């Protein structure tokens, strides 16, 4: 009897030994597939997030001059996006001379009520390049001031891609040209975009370092 029991136990052990590798192999294959699926899903998720982030990043303001924009409040990028363009500009300290000129020309309502426009907005430093006597004369000549200011406005919203090589009709009825790529753009081969792709409720703004002058 003892001999028979030992034989049976040996047979069971051998059978288990034979089956165990197959079970482990099957388990391993399933886990491998699961791990691969998980990794694939993770990769897909990460790729999706990366793509989304890149797209969002491409739609953000750019340029060295953007550092001067307030980080919070009505004059920040988020704040400006809530207001129409003339109001938004009035909350940006770097555009106070432009805003004063817009008010003198009586263009606040015109700009705020326009839809889907692009404004090339000269900084205070841009206006400071103009001799004071000349600037004062322009500021006191409403017709001439209106002509200059409306030359800075294009009746469509322009993306950075549009600016790479473009020619656009302005509200002043003549054309301005743009060129560049990446984060470096010029207008009329002279003014540089120092902070671009700034969104307001009704416009896209490109802040520039030189006042544009329409052809006589």
C-alpha positions as CSV (number, residue, x, y, z in Angstrom):
1,X,0.0,0.0,0.0
2,X,2.8,2.4,1.0
3,X,4.5,1.7,-2.3
4,X,1.3,2.4,-4.3
5,X,0.7,5.7,-2.4
6,X,4.2,6.8,-3.2
7,X,3.8,6.0,-6.9
8,X,0.5,8.0,-7.0
9,X,2.0,11.0,-5.2
10,X,5.0,10.9,-7.6
11,X,2.7,10.8,-10.6
12,X,0.7,13.8,-9.3
13,X,3.8,15.8,-8.7
14,X,5.1,15.1,-12.2
15,X,1.8,16.1,-13.8
16,X,1.8,19.3,-11.8
17,X,5.3,20.0,-12.9
18,X,4.4,19.5,-16.5
19,X,1.3,21.7,-16.3
20,X,2.9,24.6,-14.3
21,X,5.1,26.0,-17.1
22,X,2.1,26.0,-19.5
23,X,0.0,27.9,-16.9
24,X,2.8,30.4,-16.3
25,X,3.3,30.9,-20.0
26,X,-0.4,31.5,-20.6
27,X,-0.5,34.0,-17.7
28,X,2.6,35.7,-18.9
29,X,1.2,36.1,-22.4
30,X,-2.0,37.6,-21.0
31,X,-0.1,40.0,-18.8
32,X,2.2,41.0,-21.6
33,X,-0.8,41.9,-23.8
34,X,-2.4,43.8,-21.0
35,X,0.8,45.7,-20.3
36,X,1.2,46.4,-24.0
37,X,-2.4,47.7,-24.2
38,X,-1.9,49.8,-21.1
39,X,1.4,51.2,-22.5
40,X,-0.3,51.9,-25.8
41,X,-3.2,53.6,-24.1
42,X,-0.8,55.7,-22.0
43,X,1.2,56.6,-25.1
44,X,-1.9,57.6,-27.0
45,X,-3.1,59.6,-24.0
46,X,0.3,61.3,-23.7
47,X,0.5,62.0,-27.4
48,X,-3.0,63.5,-27.3
49,X,-2.1,65.8,-24.4
50,X,1.1,66.8,-26.1
51,X,-0.7,67.7,-29.3
52,X,-3.3,69.6,-27.4
53,X,-0.7,71.5,-25.4
54,X,1.3,72.3,-28.6
55,X,-1.9,73.6,-30.3
56,X,-2.7,75.7,-27.2
57,X,0.9,77.0,-27.1
58,X,0.8,78.0,-30.7
59,X,-2.3,80.2,-30.0
60,X,-0.6,82.1,-27.1
61,X,0.8,85.6,-27.2
62,X,4.5,85.7,-28.1
63,X,7.4,88.2,-28.2
64,X,9.9,89.8,-25.8
65,X,7.5,92.7,-25.2
66,X,4.9,90.4,-23.7
67,X,6.9,90.5,-20.4
68,X,5.7,94.1,-19.9
69,X,2.0,93.0,-19.9
70,X,0.6,92.8,-16.4
71,X,0.3,89.2,-15.1
72,X,-3.2,89.7,-13.6
73,X,-6.1,92.1,-13.7
74,X,-7.9,93.9,-16.6
75,X,-4.6,94.7,-18.3
76,X,-3.4,91.1,-18.4
77,X,-3.8,88.8,-21.4
78,X,-6.8,87.1,-19.7
79,X,-8.3,90.5,-18.8
80,X,-7.8,92.0,-22.3
81,X,-9.5,89.0,-23.8
82,X,-12.7,89.9,-22.0
83,X,-13.0,93.5,-23.3
84,X,-13.3,95.0,-26.8
85,X,-10.1,96.3,-28.2
86,X,-10.1,100.0,-27.3
87,X,-11.2,99.2,-23.8
88,X,-8.6,96.4,-23.6
89,X,-5.8,98.7,-24.8
90,X,-6.8,101.3,-22.2
91,X,-6.0,98.8,-19.5
92,X,-2.5,98.1,-20.8
93,X,0.0,100.7,-19.4
94,X,2.3,100.3,-22.5
95,X,-0.4,101.6,-24.8
96,X,-1.5,104.7,-23.0
97,X,-0.3,107.1,-25.7
98,X,-2.2,105.1,-28.4
99,X,-5.3,105.1,-26.2
100,X,-5.1,108.9,-25.8
101,X,-4.8,109.3,-29.6
102,X,-7.8,107.0,-30.2
103,X,-9.9,109.1,-27.8
104,X,-8.8,112.3,-29.5
105,X,-9.8,111.0,-32.9
106,X,-13.1,109.8,-31.6
107,X,-12.4,106.2,-32.6
108,X,-13.2,104.4,-29.3
109,X,-16.7,103.3,-30.3
110,X,-15.6,102.5,-33.9
111,X,-12.9,100.1,-32.7
112,X,-15.0,98.6,-29.9
113,X,-18.0,97.9,-32.1
114,X,-16.0,96.4,-35.0
115,X,-15.9,92.7,-35.4
116,X,-13.0,90.3,-36.1
117,X,-10.4,93.0,-36.8
118,X,-6.6,93.1,-36.3
119,X,-4.9,96.1,-34.7
120,X,-1.2,96.9,-34.9
121,X,-0.8,98.8,-31.7
122,X,2.3,101.1,-31.3
123,X,3.7,101.2,-27.8
124,X,4.4,104.4,-25.9
125,X,8.0,104.1,-26.9
126,X,7.0,103.9,-30.6
127,X,5.2,107.3,-30.3
128,X,8.2,108.7,-28.4
129,X,10.3,108.1,-31.6
130,X,8.3,110.9,-33.3
131,X,9.6,114.4,-32.6
132,X,7.4,116.0,-30.0
133,X,6.5,119.0,-32.2
134,X,5.4,116.6,-35.0
135,X,3.4,114.4,-32.6
136,X,1.7,117.3,-31.0
137,X,0.7,118.6,-34.4
138,X,-0.7,115.2,-35.5
139,X,-2.6,114.8,-32.2
140,X,-4.3,118.2,-32.8
141,X,-5.2,117.4,-36.4
142,X,-8.2,115.0,-36.1
143,X,-8.4,114.2,-39.8
144,X,-4.7,113.3,-40.0
145,X,-4.8,111.5,-36.7
146,X,-7.7,109.4,-37.8
147,X,-5.9,108.6,-41.1
148,X,-2.9,107.4,-39.2
149,X,-4.8,105.4,-36.6
150,X,-7.1,103.6,-39.0
151,X,-4.0,102.7,-41.1
152,X,-3.1,100.4,-38.1
153,X,-6.4,98.4,-38.4
154,X,-7.1,95.5,-40.8
155,X,-10.6,94.4,-41.3
156,X,-10.0,90.7,-40.6
157,X,-8.3,88.7,-37.8
158,X,-4.8,87.7,-38.8
159,X,-3.0,84.8,-37.3
160,X,0.9,84.7,-37.1
161,X,0.8,82.4,-40.1
162,X,-1.0,85.1,-42.1
163,X,1.8,87.5,-41.3
164,X,4.6,85.4,-42.8
165,X,4.2,87.1,-46.1
166,X,1.1,89.3,-46.5
167,X,-0.5,92.4,-47.9
168,X,-3.7,93.6,-46.2
169,X,-6.2,96.4,-46.8
170,X,-6.5,98.7,-43.8
171,X,-9.5,100.7,-42.6
172,X,-7.7,103.8,-43.9
173,X,-8.2,102.2,-47.4
174,X,-4.5,101.6,-48.3
175,X,-2.4,98.5,-47.8
176,X,0.3,97.4,-45.3
177,X,2.6,94.5,-45.7
178,X,3.9,91.9,-43.2
179,X,6.8,89.4,-43.2
180,X,8.5,87.0,-40.9
181,X,8.2,83.6,-39.2
182,X,8.2,82.0,-35.8
183,X,8.1,84.8,-33.3
184,X,9.8,87.4,-35.5
185,X,7.6,89.6,-37.7
186,X,7.8,93.1,-39.3
187,X,5.2,95.4,-40.6
188,X,6.1,97.5,-43.7
189,X,9.7,96.3,-43.3
190,X,10.2,98.7,-40.4
191,X,8.0,98.1,-37.4
192,X,8.8,95.0,-35.3
193,X,6.1,93.0,-33.5
194,X,7.2,93.0,-29.9
195,X,4.2,91.2,-28.5
196,X,1.9,89.4,-30.9
197,X,-1.3,87.3,-31.1
198,X,-2.9,89.2,-28.2
199,X,-6.6,88.4,-28.1
200,X,-9.4,90.8,-27.1
201,X,-13.1,90.3,-27.3
202,X,-13.3,91.5,-30.9
203,X,-9.8,91.7,-32.2
204,X,-6.3,90.2,-32.5
205,X,-3.6,92.7,-31.4
206,X,0.0,92.9,-32.5
207,X,2.0,95.3,-30.4
208,X,4.6,97.1,-32.5
209,X,7.7,99.3,-31.8
210,X,7.1,101.9,-34.5
211,X,4.1,104.0,-35.6
212,X,3.1,103.1,-39.1
213,X,2.6,106.0,-41.6
214,X,0.2,105.7,-44.5
215,X,1.4,106.8,-47.9
216,X,0.5,110.4,-48.6
